[in-house]
Amino acid sequence: MIEHVNEWLGAYLDGELRGLRLRQVESHLAECSVCHSELESLRNLSALLRESAPAGSFTPSERFAANLTLRLPPQPELPPSRKVLNAGWWLIPAGILGAWVFTQIVTGMASLVVIVSQAGLLGNLGTWLQARSQPTDWFTTTLYLFSGQMSTNSLTILDALNQAGLFIQDSITQITWQVVLVGLYWVWLASWWLRRRQPAANQETLPIRRVT
Amino acid sequence: MAALGAESETRLITNAQQGDRNAFGELIRRHHAGVVNVVYRMCGDVQLAEDAAQDAFIQAWLHLRSFRPGSSLRNWLFRIAVNAALDVLRGKETTAEALETLTLADAAADPEAALSQKEQAMLIQRAILSLTETSRAVLVLREYNDLTYQEIAAALDIPVGTVMSRLNHARGCLREILKPEFRHRENEND
C-alpha cells in the first residue's frame, strides 16, 4: 500500500524540506500521480492567491512615512533600572576580560620576580625575599619598590588581594582562576546567544493604542 | 534623504531608538509595503489596513527601545502588524460589508475585466477572512510576504511544526472554498 506524502507537499512547495524527507517526497512524487496532482493543486492555489491584487490603492510609502513621522508621539523613557541593567549586561564581558588580563599580568610579574630573585639580581632585596614565604614575593616586592608612591587606599587594596591569595604562585590556583574566568565568559556568551536566538519569544506582545 | 537612504538598517534602528524621527521615517518608508501587505490581507479592507498600518508603526515607535539589535526588524514589525490588524478587525464591522465596497483602480479602463477581477479579489479575500486568525496570519506571512517557516515561527512566536500544520489547514480550507474558482480556471486553460 502506497503511503502518500500529502502532509509534506505544502512544505515541499515552499522549499522548506531538506535531506532525507526531501528525497522521500521527490521520489514519491515521481511515482504517484495522486500526490503529483495534489501538488499542482497547491501550486494553483498559491498562484491564485498571489495574483489577486489589493482591491484599492494605498497611500504611497513616501507620503505615509512623511505624514506619520509628524504625528509620532514622544517615545517613553526607559526606567533607570532598565538602563542600568542594559549597561551592566555589556559590562560583564569587559569585567571578565579585565580580570583575566589582570591575573595574567600578576602571575607573569610574580614569575619574573622569582626568576630575577633566584638569579641574585635583586641584591639586598633578594636576601630579604628569601626570608619570606614564596607566595608573597610579588606583593612584598611591589611594596618595597612602590610603597613610597602608593596611597594608603591602594596599599590596603593590594593587601586585601594578597590576603585573598590572588598573588599566590601556586599553579593550581592560577589555573583555577583562569578556569573560573573562562567559565564565566562562556556562561555570558551562552546567555547572549540565547537572547539573540529567541528575540520574538522574549519581546512582549504589543498592545494596540488607537491614534487620534 | 538620499544620504539617509544609504545608511544601514542597524544604524537607522540605533538612531531611531535614541528618538531620531527621521531615521524612523526612513524605516517606515522601507517597511511600509510589507506591513501594508500583511494588514490588508488580514483585514480585507483598504481603509482598515491603512489604520492598522499606522497603529503598527506607532506601536513599533513606542516600543522600539525594547527591540534588540541583531534580530529582524521586518519580522518584529510583521508581528506587531498582525496584532494591529486583529485589533482593528475586532473594533470594526468588516468582512462582507466592507468587501462589497471594493473598488479597483483600473475599473474605468476595462469595466468587464475589472468586474471579473473585482469578483475574484472579493472571493479570495472572503475566503482568507473565513480562516481562523491564527491560520490566516500564517498564510498571509507565507503567501503574501514570502517569509520562511522559521521566520514565521519567530514572528508569531510559535514552533515551526505549528507553522506547517496551520498552513496545511489554511490551504485545505481555501481549496475547499475556492473550488468553483479552480474549476473556472481549469476550463479556461482547456
Boltz contact constraints between the chains, C-beta under 6 A:
constraints:
  - contact:
      token1: [A, 10]
      token2: [B, 167]
      max_distance: 6.0
  - contact:
      token1: [A, 10]
      token2: [B, 168]
      max_distance: 6.0
  - contact:
      token1: [A, 10]
      token2: [B, 171]
      max_distance: 6.0
  - contact:
      token1: [A, 11]
      token2: [B, 164]
      max_distance: 6.0
  - contact:
      token1: [A, 16]
      token2: [B, 149]
      max_distance: 6.0
  - contact:
      token1: [A, 45]
      token2: [B, 175]
      max_distance: 6.0
  - contact:
      token1: [A, 49]
      token2: [B, 143]
      max_distance: 6.0
  - contact:
      token1: [A, 52]
      token2: [B, 121]
      max_distance: 6.0
  - contact:
      token1: [A, 52]
      token2: [B, 124]
      max_distance: 6.0
  - contact:
      token1: [A, 54]
      token2: [B, 40]
      max_distance: 6.0
  - contact:
      token1: [A, 55]
      token2: [B, 102]
      max_distance: 6.0
  - contact:
      token1: [A, 55]
      token2: [B, 121]
      max_distance: 6.0
  - contact:
      token1: [A, 56]
      token2: [B, 46]
      max_distance: 6.0
  - contact:
      token1: [A, 57]
      token2: [B, 105]
      max_distance: 6.0
  - contact:
      token1: [A, 58]
      token2: [B, 36]
      max_distance: 6.0
  - contact:
      token1: [A, 61]
      token2: [B, 29]
      max_distance: 6.0
  - contact:
      token1: [A, 61]
      token2: [B, 32]
      max_distance: 6.0
  - contact:
      token1: [A, 64]
      token2: [B, 32]
      max_distance: 6.0
  - contact:
      token1: [A, 65]
      token2: [B, 25]
      max_distance: 6.0
  - contact:
      token1: [A, 65]
      token2: [B, 28]
      max_distance: 6.0
  - contact:
      token1: [A, 65]
      token2: [B, 29]
      max_distance: 6.0
  - contact:
      token1: [A, 68]
      token2: [B, 28]
      max_distance: 6.0
  - contact:
      token1: [A, 68]
      token2: [B, 57]
      max_distance: 6.0
  - contact:
      token1: [A, 69]
      token2: [B, 21]
      max_distance: 6.0
  - contact:
      token1: [A, 69]
      token2: [B, 25]
      max_distance: 6.0
  - contact:
      token1: [A, 72]
      token2: [B, 21]
      max_distance: 6.0
  - contact:
      token1: [A, 72]
      token2: [B, 61]
      max_distance: 6.0
  - contact:
      token1: [A, 75]
      token2: [B, 19]
      max_distance: 6.0
  - contact:
      token1: [A, 78]
      token2: [B, 65]
      max_distance: 6.0
  - contact:
      token1: [A, 196]
      token2: [B, 70]
      max_distance: 6.0
  - contact:
      token1: [A, 199]
      token2: [B, 68]
      max_distance: 6.0
  - contact:
      token1: [A, 199]
      token2: [B, 71]
      max_distance: 6.0
  - contact:
      token1: [A, 200]
      token2: [B, 154]
      max_distance: 6.0
  - contact:
      token1: [A, 200]
      token2: [B, 157]
      max_distance: 6.0
  - contact:
      token1: [A, 201]
      token2: [B, 157]
      max_distance: 6.0
  - contact:
      token1: [A, 206]
      token2: [B, 59]
      max_distance: 6.0
  - contact:
      token1: [A, 206]
      token2: [B, 63]
      max_distance: 6.0
  - contact:
      token1: [A, 206]
      token2: [B, 80]
      max_distance: 6.0
  - contact:
      token1: [A, 208]
      token2: [B, 55]
      max_distance: 6.0
  - contact:
      token1: [A, 208]
      token2: [B, 84]
      max_distance: 6.0
  - contact:
      token1: [A, 208]
      token2: [B, 87]
      max_distance: 6.0
  - contact:
      token1: [A, 211]
      token2: [B, 58]
      max_distance: 6.0
